[in-house]
């Protein structure tokens, strides 16, 4: 068994018996935080139908990103100080409280309601950020096979992202015709229950990092030519594709689905992320340490999904918009896993959690794409704008293909410490 050390990184805790290094509990924590982070998405339609302005609803959506991006960038430092287990326990607790705050907003009105939901959205963004960076790294380190662990972390995060809006959207649709505030309260309660059940179990899980109080290793991979020319052109499309699928598509076919807008938005969200989850085992098989073929394939599928989105926007067809969303979901699943596997090969000891945070921050920058398109919609139609995105995605794919076999790390650079 090979051991690697870094004078400034967290040490890998080998005092825990292999049999106790169960990754499932850590994956459950990632799942719950992902659930809380995305359950608000299909309810955007509900809040708009309640008379809220587009500006207010977009601000509530942005509050999540405001909490998420800084959380992604500091999660590794929190893990360095307290260890993965303590940080993820705190993340689940924050996710639980954020669900309660968002639900409490349903009982309020006016500015008080907006304040409760905004704080809840900000908090759930911070919790989801820690799950993306520290949580998925914890799952990886608890797995005997680091490559399988990387896929597990991404898979359970994606499943959480899909389950949250699926359950919340379904409950909201069922309760949308009832009187009172139930449609704005009940959809958040399943997540609260799950988080409350999981929280007391987390302290019994194994820790994989020794909190030694030393500074986090200085991040050098972000300047690596392979990171810049292979990962960077793809990363923003990860959540950019999701944003197109379940933020833009419901809008461009809204006149066709009419009163079923909430249910249709939920369907698009679940199908997008469901496809992303189902394709991830294939993404692992597409990956190859000698080339960036999996990353390039994700961009090819992305381009196809964007082209289908442009056609759906032009025709207003709900069926075609659904097909486009599923294609974009497939691209999302291949992209997120292939990028993480590239990072695993490039990361130096102690860098993985920090680099994962940077990676997801870049990925979430793509979530601003629907807002950018909305601003540009005054000067060009959605079919035209989406067609332009196809050209941009294809250009990125060509850059990746050009450097697919360049700047490869040596085989010895697979630096993840073994978990057993």
Secondary structure, 3 states (H helix, E strand, C coil): CCCCCCCCCCEECCCCCHHHCCCHHHHHHHHHHHHHHHCCHHHHHHHHHCCCCHHHHHHHHHHHHHHHHHHHHHHHHHHHHHCHHHHHHHHHHHHHHHHHHHHHHCCCCHHHHHHHHHHHHHHHHHHHHHHHHHHHHHHHHHCCCHHHHHHHHHHHHHHHHHHHHHHHHHHHHHHCCCCCCHHHCHHHHHHHHHHHHHHHHHCCCCCCEECCCCCCCCCCHHHCHHHHHHHHHHHHHHHHHHHHHHHHHHHHCHHHHHHHHHHHHHHHHHHHHHHHHHCHHHHHHHCECCECHHHHHHHHHHHHHHHHHHHHHHHCCHHHHHHHHHHHHHHHHHHHHHHHHHHHHHCCCCCHHHHHHHHHHHHHHHHHHHHHHHHHCCCCCHHHHHHHHHHHHHHHHHHHHHCCCCCCCCHHHCCCCCCC
